[in-house]
Amino acid sequence: MPKLIKLKVKPRKADVINPCVPELTAMLGCWAVSHDLKNTGECAQAAKNLAECMKTSSGSRKVASSTINYHLARLGKGLMR
């Protein structure tokens, strides 16, 4: 049986869910068209919409990490003996 050097599993890539993408796109589009980077004129409403969306959206919640690499490391120690 060949010697196992390291056991490790690559984590799954989770889909990033961002509920404020339309508001951000609208504000960036407004900036590109009107050059109103201080949000005082045409882009004021887009900035307010984005700020409101960011306030009401659920912040980045920490997802419970998988413990498979921990258990594989423990298993690997037992197999190396």
VMD Tcl script that builds the backbone (N, CA, C; Angstrom):
set m [mol new atoms 243]
animate dup $m
set s [atomselect $m all]
$s set {name element resname resid chain x y z} {
  {N N MET 1 A 0.833 -1.175 0.000}
  {CA C MET 1 A 0.000 0.000 0.000}
  {C C MET 1 A 0.881 1.244 0.000}
  {N N PRO 2 A 0.641 2.209 -0.913}
  {CA C PRO 2 A 1.484 3.407 -0.959}
  {C C PRO 2 A 1.238 4.293 0.264}
  {N N LYS 3 A 2.285 5.011 0.629}
  {CA C LYS 3 A 2.195 5.888 1.791}
  {C C LYS 3 A 1.396 7.142 1.438}
  {N N LEU 4 A 0.446 7.483 2.289}
  {CA C LEU 4 A -0.342 8.694 2.094}
  {C C LEU 4 A 0.389 9.865 2.732}
  {N N ILE 5 A 0.648 10.884 1.950}
  {CA C ILE 5 A 1.367 12.037 2.477}
  {C C ILE 5 A 0.415 13.001 3.176}
  {N N LYS 6 A -0.667 13.345 2.510}
  {CA C LYS 6 A -1.575 14.322 3.085}
  {C C LYS 6 A -2.982 14.051 2.588}
  {N N LEU 7 A -3.933 14.093 3.483}
  {CA C LEU 7 A -5.332 13.945 3.122}
  {C C LEU 7 A -5.987 15.311 3.239}
  {N N LYS 8 A -6.629 15.771 2.183}
  {CA C LYS 8 A -7.306 17.061 2.242}
  {C C LYS 8 A -8.389 17.089 1.175}
  {N N VAL 9 A -9.494 17.710 1.496}
  {CA C VAL 9 A -10.604 17.852 0.570}
  {C C VAL 9 A -10.765 19.323 0.241}
  {N N LYS 10 A -10.912 19.638 -1.023}
  {CA C LYS 10 A -11.151 21.026 -1.405}
  {C C LYS 10 A -12.577 21.404 -1.056}
  {N N PRO 11 A -12.771 22.573 -0.454}
  {CA C PRO 11 A -14.125 22.983 -0.071}
  {C C PRO 11 A -14.972 23.303 -1.298}
  {N N ARG 12 A -16.272 23.134 -1.157}
  {CA C ARG 12 A -17.185 23.498 -2.229}
  {C C ARG 12 A -17.256 25.015 -2.317}
  {N N LYS 13 A -17.379 25.504 -3.508}
  {CA C LYS 13 A -17.533 26.937 -3.684}
  {C C LYS 13 A -19.012 27.263 -3.609}
  {N N ALA 14 A -19.356 28.033 -2.610}
  {CA C ALA 14 A -20.750 28.407 -2.400}
  {C C ALA 14 A -21.113 29.562 -3.328}
  {N N ASP 15 A -22.351 29.573 -3.772}
  {CA C ASP 15 A -22.831 30.671 -4.590}
  {C C ASP 15 A -22.942 31.916 -3.734}
  {N N VAL 16 A -22.427 33.002 -4.258}
  {CA C VAL 16 A -22.506 34.267 -3.546}
  {C C VAL 16 A -23.847 34.909 -3.868}
  {N N ILE 17 A -24.601 35.191 -2.835}
  {CA C ILE 17 A -25.906 35.803 -3.014}
  {C C ILE 17 A -25.810 37.237 -2.521}
  {N N ASN 18 A -25.974 38.175 -3.436}
  {CA C ASN 18 A -25.933 39.582 -3.073}
  {C C ASN 18 A -27.231 40.226 -3.521}
  {N N PRO 19 A -28.098 40.576 -2.585}
  {CA C PRO 19 A -29.405 41.115 -2.956}
  {C C PRO 19 A -29.351 42.550 -3.477}
  {N N CYS 20 A -28.249 43.246 -3.334}
  {CA C CYS 20 A -28.173 44.659 -3.719}
  {C C CYS 20 A -27.509 44.875 -5.073}
  {N N VAL 21 A -27.351 43.847 -5.864}
  {CA C VAL 21 A -26.697 43.990 -7.163}
  {C C VAL 21 A -27.446 44.950 -8.091}
  {N N PRO 22 A -28.779 44.892 -8.199}
  {CA C PRO 22 A -29.456 45.844 -9.102}
  {C C PRO 22 A -29.262 47.301 -8.688}
  {N N GLU 23 A -29.291 47.561 -7.383}
  {CA C GLU 23 A -29.101 48.926 -6.910}
  {C C GLU 23 A -27.684 49.416 -7.176}
  {N N LEU 24 A -26.698 48.547 -6.949}
  {CA C LEU 24 A -25.314 48.914 -7.224}
  {C C LEU 24 A -25.095 49.159 -8.704}
  {N N THR 25 A -25.679 48.312 -9.542}
  {CA C THR 25 A -25.568 48.485 -10.987}
  {C C THR 25 A -26.191 49.804 -11.431}
  {N N ALA 26 A -27.327 50.140 -10.852}
  {CA C ALA 26 A -27.984 51.399 -11.202}
  {C C ALA 26 A -27.117 52.591 -10.806}
  {N N MET 27 A -26.503 52.525 -9.626}
  {CA C MET 27 A -25.676 53.642 -9.194}
  {C C MET 27 A -24.413 53.766 -10.041}
  {N N LEU 28 A -23.770 52.649 -10.352}
  {CA C LEU 28 A -22.578 52.698 -11.196}
  {C C LEU 28 A -22.915 53.205 -12.599}
  {N N GLY 29 A -24.065 52.789 -13.115}
  {CA C GLY 29 A -24.500 53.289 -14.416}
  {C C GLY 29 A -24.766 54.786 -14.388}
  {N N CYS 30 A -25.360 55.249 -13.310}
  {CA C CYS 30 A -25.620 56.679 -13.154}
  {C C CYS 30 A -24.308 57.457 -13.094}
  {N N TRP 31 A -23.350 56.943 -12.350}
  {CA C TRP 31 A -22.053 57.601 -12.273}
  {C C TRP 31 A -21.390 57.673 -13.645}
  {N N ALA 32 A -21.491 56.585 -14.407}
  {CA C ALA 32 A -20.852 56.548 -15.725}
  {C C ALA 32 A -21.485 57.561 -16.671}
  {N N VAL 33 A -22.790 57.732 -16.580}
  {CA C VAL 33 A -23.483 58.633 -17.502}
  {C C VAL 33 A -23.346 60.098 -17.080}
  {N N SER 34 A -23.543 60.370 -15.801}
  {CA C SER 34 A -23.637 61.765 -15.371}
  {C C SER 34 A -22.372 62.310 -14.704}
  {N N HIS 35 A -21.412 61.469 -14.370}
  {CA C HIS 35 A -20.181 61.866 -13.669}
  {C C HIS 35 A -20.498 62.562 -12.344}
  {N N ASP 36 A -21.580 62.172 -11.696}
  {CA C ASP 36 A -22.017 62.730 -10.415}
  {C C ASP 36 A -21.506 61.829 -9.293}
  {N N LEU 37 A -20.200 61.869 -9.036}
  {CA C LEU 37 A -19.598 60.953 -8.069}
  {C C LEU 37 A -19.908 61.316 -6.621}
  {N N LYS 38 A -20.373 62.521 -6.380}
  {CA C LYS 38 A -20.708 62.920 -5.010}
  {C C LYS 38 A -22.180 62.691 -4.681}
  {N N ASN 39 A -22.925 62.160 -5.624}
  {CA C ASN 39 A -24.341 61.815 -5.435}
  {C C ASN 39 A -25.190 63.011 -5.002}
  {N N THR 40 A -24.930 64.153 -5.583}
  {CA C THR 40 A -25.696 65.339 -5.213}
  {C C THR 40 A -26.809 65.639 -6.200}
  {N N GLY 41 A -26.671 65.221 -7.424}
  {CA C GLY 41 A -27.667 65.561 -8.435}
  {C C GLY 41 A -28.469 64.355 -8.873}
  {N N GLU 42 A -28.188 63.896 -10.071}
  {CA C GLU 42 A -28.969 62.819 -10.691}
  {C C GLU 42 A -28.842 61.486 -9.951}
  {N N CYS 43 A -27.721 61.260 -9.322}
  {CA C CYS 43 A -27.470 59.951 -8.705}
  {C C CYS 43 A -27.880 59.879 -7.237}
  {N N ALA 44 A -28.496 60.902 -6.715}
  {CA C ALA 44 A -28.864 60.908 -5.300}
  {C C ALA 44 A -29.866 59.793 -4.982}
  {N N GLN 45 A -30.858 59.609 -5.847}
  {CA C GLN 45 A -31.866 58.576 -5.584}
  {C C GLN 45 A -31.266 57.176 -5.665}
  {N N ALA 46 A -30.367 56.968 -6.629}
  {CA C ALA 46 A -29.715 55.658 -6.746}
  {C C ALA 46 A -28.862 55.372 -5.516}
  {N N ALA 47 A -28.196 56.384 -4.991}
  {CA C ALA 47 A -27.382 56.208 -3.785}
  {C C ALA 47 A -28.261 55.891 -2.580}
  {N N LYS 48 A -29.417 56.561 -2.471}
  {CA C LYS 48 A -30.333 56.284 -1.361}
  {C C LYS 48 A -30.874 54.864 -1.441}
  {N N ASN 49 A -31.210 54.417 -2.662}
  {CA C ASN 49 A -31.715 53.050 -2.834}
  {C C ASN 49 A -30.666 52.021 -2.424}
  {N N LEU 50 A -29.419 52.265 -2.819}
  {CA C LEU 50 A -28.350 51.331 -2.471}
  {C C LEU 50 A -28.121 51.321 -0.959}
  {N N ALA 51 A -28.099 52.491 -0.346}
  {CA C ALA 51 A -27.889 52.559 1.103}
  {C C ALA 51 A -29.012 51.844 1.853}
  {N N GLU 52 A -30.236 52.028 1.404}
  {CA C GLU 52 A -31.384 51.369 2.058}
  {C C GLU 52 A -31.302 49.851 1.897}
  {N N CYS 53 A -30.922 49.415 0.715}
  {CA C CYS 53 A -30.790 47.969 0.473}
  {C C CYS 53 A -29.708 47.373 1.374}
  {N N MET 54 A -28.602 48.081 1.500}
  {CA C MET 54 A -27.509 47.559 2.321}
  {C C MET 54 A -27.881 47.537 3.807}
  {N N LYS 55 A -28.715 48.475 4.236}
  {CA C LYS 55 A -29.159 48.482 5.634}
  {C C LYS 55 A -30.093 47.314 5.924}
  {N N THR 56 A -31.012 47.059 4.990}
  {CA C THR 56 A -32.032 46.047 5.245}
  {C C THR 56 A -31.590 44.636 4.915}
  {N N SER 57 A -30.562 44.496 4.094}
  {CA C SER 57 A -30.139 43.138 3.730}
  {C C SER 57 A -29.461 42.481 4.918}
  {N N SER 58 A -29.594 41.182 4.981}
  {CA C SER 58 A -28.940 40.453 6.064}
  {C C SER 58 A -27.452 40.464 5.777}
  {N N GLY 59 A -26.680 40.877 6.742}
  {CA C GLY 59 A -25.236 40.985 6.587}
  {C C GLY 59 A -24.600 39.642 6.307}
  {N N SER 60 A -23.321 39.657 6.179}
  {CA C SER 60 A -22.622 38.411 5.883}
  {C C SER 60 A -22.658 37.521 7.116}
  {N N ARG 61 A -23.416 36.482 7.021}
  {CA C ARG 61 A -23.514 35.528 8.121}
  {C C ARG 61 A -22.443 34.476 7.947}
  {N N LYS 62 A -21.831 34.117 9.038}
  {CA C LYS 62 A -20.788 33.114 8.976}
  {C C LYS 62 A -21.427 31.738 8.824}
  {N N VAL 63 A -21.015 31.052 7.791}
  {CA C VAL 63 A -21.526 29.717 7.526}
  {C C VAL 63 A -20.667 28.723 8.290}
  {N N ALA 64 A -21.292 27.760 8.887}
  {CA C ALA 64 A -20.554 26.746 9.634}
  {C C ALA 64 A -19.602 26.021 8.693}
  {N N SER 65 A -18.340 25.981 9.075}
  {CA C SER 65 A -17.351 25.357 8.208}
  {C C SER 65 A -17.400 23.840 8.351}
  {N N SER 66 A -16.989 23.184 7.306}
  {CA C SER 66 A -16.969 21.737 7.300}
  {C C SER 66 A -15.803 21.248 8.150}
  {N N THR 67 A -15.994 20.149 8.816}
  {CA C THR 67 A -14.933 19.603 9.665}
  {C C THR 67 A -14.240 18.412 9.008}
  {N N ILE 68 A -14.473 18.223 7.715}
  {CA C ILE 68 A -13.917 17.025 7.089}
  {C C ILE 68 A -12.394 17.040 7.064}
  {N N ASN 69 A -11.777 18.202 6.835}
  {CA C ASN 69 A -10.312 18.246 6.803}
  {C C ASN 69 A -9.723 17.949 8.184}
  {N N TYR 70 A -10.396 18.370 9.247}
  {CA C TYR 70 A -9.953 18.053 10.602}
  {C C TYR 70 A -9.973 16.539 10.811}
  {N N HIS 71 A -11.064 15.914 10.413}
  {CA C HIS 71 A -11.184 14.476 10.614}
  {C C HIS 71 A -10.223 13.699 9.708}
  {N N LEU 72 A -9.989 14.179 8.499}
  {CA C LEU 72 A -9.023 13.517 7.624}
  {C C LEU 72 A -7.612 13.622 8.186}
  {N N ALA 73 A -7.282 14.745 8.791}
  {CA C ALA 73 A -5.963 14.896 9.390}
  {C C ALA 73 A -5.786 13.917 10.545}
  {N N ARG 74 A -6.825 13.761 11.349}
  {CA C ARG 74 A -6.747 12.801 12.459}
  {C C ARG 74 A -6.640 11.372 11.940}
  {N N LEU 75 A -7.394 11.078 10.882}
  {CA C LEU 75 A -7.337 9.749 10.280}
  {C C LEU 75 A -5.985 9.495 9.679}
  {N N GLY 76 A -5.415 10.530 9.025}
  {CA C GLY 76 A -4.106 10.392 8.410}
  {C C GLY 76 A -3.012 10.085 9.420}
  {N N LYS 77 A -3.102 10.666 10.612}
  {CA C LYS 77 A -2.117 10.380 11.656}
  {C C LYS 77 A -2.166 8.909 12.047}
  {N N GLY 78 A -3.356 8.363 12.092}
  {CA C GLY 78 A -3.497 6.957 12.450}
  {C C GLY 78 A -2.996 6.025 11.356}
  {N N LEU 79 A -3.126 6.450 10.108}
  {CA C LEU 79 A -2.688 5.617 8.984}
  {C C LEU 79 A -1.183 5.667 8.794}
  {N N MET 80 A -0.542 6.717 9.246}
  {CA C MET 80 A 0.901 6.871 9.032}
  {C C MET 80 A 1.720 6.018 9.996}
  {N N ARG 81 A 1.115 5.559 11.052}
  {CA C ARG 81 A 1.883 4.782 12.056}
  {C C ARG 81 A 2.245 3.443 11.566}
}
mol reanalyze $m
mol bondsrecalc $m
mol representation Tube
mol addrep $m
